[in-house]
Amino acid sequence: FNRSGAITYRYQPASGPGMLNQPSLVERLPNGAFMVNDDFRDRMAAIDPVTGALIWQYGVADHPGTDPGYLNTPDGFDILSPDGTTPTHPQTG
């Protein structure tokens, strides 16, 4: 939604690998994809807004963990450029 409260994009698969469970944050990446933390599916996911396809994920869906490649109820993220700046929040980078 935008600052006026109008919905500008909706992503809501009811089943399958793209289904989200308790997404709590979403951020539009510089490439146009949406990055979302999918809290109760234990992953971060990137969604292509044009195709609606899940194009990337980190974490194993529905398998919480703390080993590399796993997440446990992720509840936030920061996008960092190689130089350490935050491209989606340049005012705070």
N, C-alpha and C positions, 0 to 999 in steps of 0.2 A: 504494500500500500504506500501511497505517497503521504506527504505532510498534511494534506487535506483529509486523509482517511479513505480515499478511494482505492479500491483493490486494483492493482496494475498487473498482477500475475498470480495465478493459482496453480499449485502442484499438489495433487492429492490422489495418487494411486491407492487403491483399496487392498491390493495384494501384490505379491511378487517382490523381486529384489529392490525395486524402487520405492516400496512402501516405507513411510517414515513412522516412527513411534516416539512421540514427545519431542519434536524438533523445537528447540527453544531459541536459537539464534540463526540468522541467515545474513549473509553479506554478499553483495555483488562484487565479483572479482574483476580486475582490469580487463580480462578477456571476455567478459560478459556472462560467464557462468555464475551460478549461485552456489556458494559454499554454505553448508548447513551442518550444525552438529545435531546428530540424531541420537538424542540422549539414551533412550531405552532400547535401541538396537546396537549400542556400543560402537558407534563409528562416526566419522566425518564423511560427508558425501558432497560431490560436486554434480550439479544438474545443469544440463544445457537447456536454456529457456526456449530455444527455437524448436528443438525436437522433443523436449521433455524427457530425454534419456539421462540416466545415471551414468556419468562419464568418468568418474573416479571415486574411490573411497579409500579411507584408511581405517583400519580396524576390521575385525571379522564380525559381520552382522550376527547379532544374537549370541555372541560368545565373548562375554566380558573377560578382561585379563589385564595384566600389567607387563607382560613380556613385550619385546619389540614387535610391532605390527598389530598389537591389541590395544583397545581402549576399554575403560570401565566408566560408563555413564558420563561421557564428555559434556562439559557444560561451559564451553567458551573456546575461543581460538583467537590467535593473532596472525595476520598475514604480514610477512616480512619480505622485503626485497633483498637481493644479495648484499646491498650496502647497509642493511639493518633498518631502513626506513619502513614506515607503514603506508603502503600506497592507497589503501582504502580509507585511511584516516590521516591525511597529510598534516592536518593541523595539530595532531598529537604525536607525530612521528619524530 
